[in-house]
């Protein structure tokens, strides 16, 4: 039974204080529950201002492919542990391997595009539990999902896989029946970079799985991963202007070495990580674009992964003394890194393990999904929860 004393204290608080200082801080699913408690709360949390303010406060959550627990979003709790939330955008009734879910891309408004077998769906995040089919069929590659600023439409940038004409891409407006083509042109390119046409013929850099482009300054951003030895430079960024619907090159921060799979957003700015090799003793550099128009990058952090490993081994030694069990798994190879928040990182190592550390290189914890610490892969997809209703034709629960 509810504590009547606590209810009385809540009733004594001004309504605007409850809405603007308490409810605004809740998770999306908790706001859904509060809407059923009082009509006034339901009305207040359904206004456009409240929903937009709530969305702006939401963190961008990294998504892990937890194999077999697919698509798990991680968030920092009130304590020191990271909590996980299983994402099941649409239910599956098939056990066929060919019909398993694939997460293709996400956008900041809490929408994701998934496929099951040959069919594509656009889904609202778990706070709303709705989805609608997209009139696209495999084999297609989804390059990005974005909200068009001028019209408010949600648009999908995609290409046909195995096409002989890699210079033609397509834009599909969500809710429409057909897509339209966009011809790739590169009016400006760094002198040492290939033309966009040449880069596309060498292989689309954005076709790598588990990657979503960064949507900043009205553009979608991908990292070029050209491996052709005749092309002297890699690591430049391909930008798709969502208003002009044209492409351009942007200079990256480094000239050589290992680069992350994709750019990411850090503190509202474009960022990249780089290193010299996959060895665990290698320092990982995090670069942030300080001036977007002038394309000026600055070194933000340098994380010594060997320091992370030493910190982790010290933690394991302490843990073994308490539990008298060995859990030693030395970091032999670094595969990927994503930002958890402004001060913490997630690092994937030894193919299928993920650890959490701070920007100073201190080990914080191993990431668990349930009771498992293995069979997981970092993705470049992120989820930002939203309670703003999105209405598409054929939306289903």
N, C-alpha and C positions, 0 to 999 in steps of 0.2 A: 504493500500500500504506500502511496506517496506520503511524504512527511508534510503534515499540514503546516508546521512551523516554517519550513522552507518555502512552501507555496505562499504563505502570508508575506514573507519577506520579498518574494518576487512580485507580488501584487502591489507592494508599497513602492516599487521602483517606477519612475516615470516611463511611459510607453516609448518615447523617443530614445531614451537611454537603452532600453532593452533592444530596440531595433538597431540603433546605430553603433552600439558598443559591444553587444553580446551576440545577437543573431548574425551580424555581418561577419563574425569571425568563425562561424561554424562551417563544417564541411557541407558540401552540396546535399548529400543524402540525409544529413541531420536537419537541414532546413526543410526538406520534404516532410520529415516527421513533425517538425514544429508547426507546419502549416495546418496540421490536423488537430492541434491542441486548442488553438483559439482562432476565431474568424479574423480578428484584428491582425494577428500575426500573419495569417495567410494573405490578407490584403496588402499589408505593409511590405512583405517580402516578394510580392508579385509586381511591384512597380518597376518601370524601366530603369529608374535611377538606382534602386537598391540592387537589382540584378546586375547592372553594369559595374557598380562599385564592388560588389561581391566578386565578380569575375576578375577585376583588376587586382584584387588582393590574393588570388589563388596562385600558388607556386606552380612552376612548370615541372612536372614529375617525369623522371626518366622511366622508360619501359624496358623490362627485361623479358627475353624469350626464355621462359623457365623450363622448357622441354622436360616432361610432357605438360607441365602447367604453363600454357601459352599466355603471353601478353600480361605480365604482372607489372603494375605501376608501383613504384617505391616512393615513400614519403618519410620525412623525418618526424618522429613523434615528439611528445613533450620531454621524454627522457633521452637516453643516449642511443636507443635502438632505432633501427629503420623498420617500418611496418610495410607490409605488402598488401595489395588489393588485386584480386583476380579480375581480369577483364574478359567478359564473354559478351561481345556486342550482340550476337544473334545465336539462338540455340542451334545445335547440330543434331541431326537424326541419322547421321551416316558414320560408319566406322571405316570407310574406305580411305586408304592413304591418299588417294588423289583428291578426296573431298575435304582434306583438313584445311583449317583456317590459315590464311596468309594476311598479315598486316602490311599494307602497302605504304600508307602515308597518313599523316595527321595534320591538323591545323590548330591555330591558337584558340579558336572558338569552341574547342572541345569535340570536334568532329573527326572521325577516322574513316578510312576506306579499307575494307577487308574484302577478301574473296573466299569463296568456298566452292571447290571444284571449278567449273568454268564461269561462275556467276560472281559479279561484283556488287557490293552494298556500301552505301554511305550510312554511318551509324552515329547517333548521339552517344555521348559518353555515358558511363554507368549511372550517372545521376538521373538520367531521363529514360533510358532503356527503350529507345526507338530506332528503327532502321528503315531504309527505303532502298529498293533495287536501283542499280545504275544500268542503263542500256549499253553496257560494254561487255564484251565476251573475250575470254582468253584465246590466243595468247596476246596480251597487251601488257605494256609496262606503264604503270602510273608514276609520273614524274613529280607531281605536286598537287596539292589542294589548297586553294586560297579564296579569300573573300574579296571580290572586286570593289574597290573603294567607291567608284562613281555610281554603281548600280545597286550595291549590296548583294549581288548575286554570288553564289558559291560556284567556283569554276574548277575544273579538273584539267590539268595538262598531262597529255599521254601520248604514246607513240605505239605503233604496231611492231611487235617483235618480229625479228627476222626479215624486216622489210628491206627491199633493194634500194629504196630511196630514204636514207637516214636523215635527210635534210628537212623532211616534212613531219611536223608534229601536229597535234590536234588539241583543240580546246572544247571541252564539253561543259555547258552550263547545266548545273543540277536542276532537274525538272523539265529539261528539254528532251526531245526525242532523238536528235541528231547532233553530231559534233561538226566543227568546222576546222579546216586546216590552217596551219601557220607555217610560213616558209622561213627557215633559219637564215638570218643574215648577220654578219659581224662587221658593222661599220667601223669599229675601232678595236684594235688588238695590240697588246704589247709586242714590241719588235721581235722578241725572242720566243713568242708563243705562236702556235699554229693557228690558222684560221679556225673558226668554229666549225665550218664545213669539214675541214680536215680532221678535227677532233672527233666529230660525230662519225666519220667514216672509220676512224681507228677504233671506235667503240664508245658508246655513250657512257660517260663517267658516272652518270646518275643511275645507271641500271643495277648497281650493286644493291643487294638485298639489305633490308634492315636500315634504310636511310630515308630521312625526310629532309627536304631543303629548308634552309632558314629563311623566314619571311620577315625582312626588315626593309625600311625605306622604300616600300612599294615594290620590292623585287624578291624573287626566289633565288637563293644562292646555293651552288654546288661546287665541290672541289674537283678540279681536273686531275685525273689519275692516268694520263697518257704514259704508256710504257715503251712506245716506239723510240728506238735509239736515235732515229733521224730528227726527232723533236728535242731540242736542247733543254727546254724548260718544262717542268711540271710543277703543280702546286698553285697555279693561277686559279682564279675563281670565275665560274660562268654565272652570269646574272641574267635573269629573265625579268624584264620590266613588265609588270602586270597591267600597266595602263597603256603603254605604247605597243605592247605585245611584240617586243624585239629583244634580241640578245646582245650582250656585250661582255668583254673581258674585264676583270679586276685583278690587280696584282696581289699575289699572296705575300706573306711575311718572310718566307724562307726560300732559299734557292736549291737546297738539296736535303737529303735525309728522309727519314720516315715521317709521313704525315698522317694525321687522323683520317678516318674514312670520309668525314664531312665537316663543314663548318658547324659551329653551334653558337648559341646566344649566351652571353655572360654579361650581366648587369645592363641589359638593353643594347649591347654592342656585339658586333660580329667577332667571333673568336675561332682559333685553331690551336691544336696541339701538335707538337712535333718532337722527334727524337732522332738519335743517330743510328740506332739498331733496335732489335727486339730484345736484347739482353736485359736482364733485370737490374744490372748495374748502371744502365743508361739513365741520364737525366731527361726528364720530360719537360719541355718548354710549352707554356701556355701563352699564346699571342693574342692581343686584343686590338682591334682597329680603333685608334683614338680619333682619327678624322676620316669620316666616311667619304666625303667629297674629294679630299686630297689623297685618299688611299694610303694613309700613314698608319703603320702598325707599331705597337710597342710590346716589349716583353713584359708580361704581367707577373708570371710565376715561373720558377724553375724547381721542379720536384725531383729530388734524388730518390729513385725507386729503391736503391740499395738501403737507404735510410728507412723506407717503409718496411722493407723485408726484415731489417734488424729489429725494428720496433715490434713487428709481428711475431718474430721468434721469441722475443722477451715475453710477450703476452702469452704465447703458447706454453713457454716454460712454466710460467706462473699457473696457468690453467691445469697443466699436467700434475703439478704438486697438489692441487685441490681435488682433482677428480681421479688422479692416478691412471690416466689414459693418455695414449699418444695420439695427437692429431696433427703431427708435423707434415706439412706439405709445402715444400720450398718453392718460391716463385722462380721458375726457370725461363718463362717467356711471357712477355707482355703483348696483348693483342689489341686492346682498345681501352679508351678512357672516355667517360662522360662526366659532366658536372652534375652533382646532386643539388648543391645550392652554392651561394657565393663563397663559402669557406670549405666545402668538402667535395671530394671526388670519388667516383667509382672506377675501379681498374679491373679489367678482365685479364686473367692470367692462366697459363697452362690449359688453354683451350676452353675450359668450362667452369671456372671458378671466378667469383667476383669478390673483391674486398673494398672496404670503405676506408679512406684516409683523409686527413685534412691537408690544406695547401702547404703546410710546413713539413709534410712527409711523415707525420705520425699515424701509425696504424690505429684504427678505431674498432673495426669489427669485420668479421666475415659476413657476407650477405646470405641469409637463409630464405628459402621459400618453403614454408612449412618447417620441416625438420631437415631439409636437404640443403647441402652446400655445393652441389655439383649439377652438371647438365643444365647450365644456364649461359646465356649469351647476351651481352650488352647490345642494344640497338641504338640507333640515332633518332628514334621516335620519342616524342614527349607528349604528355597529356596535360592539358590545363582545363580543369573542371569548370563547368558553366551551368547555371540554372536558367539561362536565357532560352526561351522556347524557340525552336527552329522548325518551321513548317514546310514540309515538302509534300508533293502529291505521293500517295501510296505509302505514307509513313505508317509503320506498324509497331505495335508493342513487341 
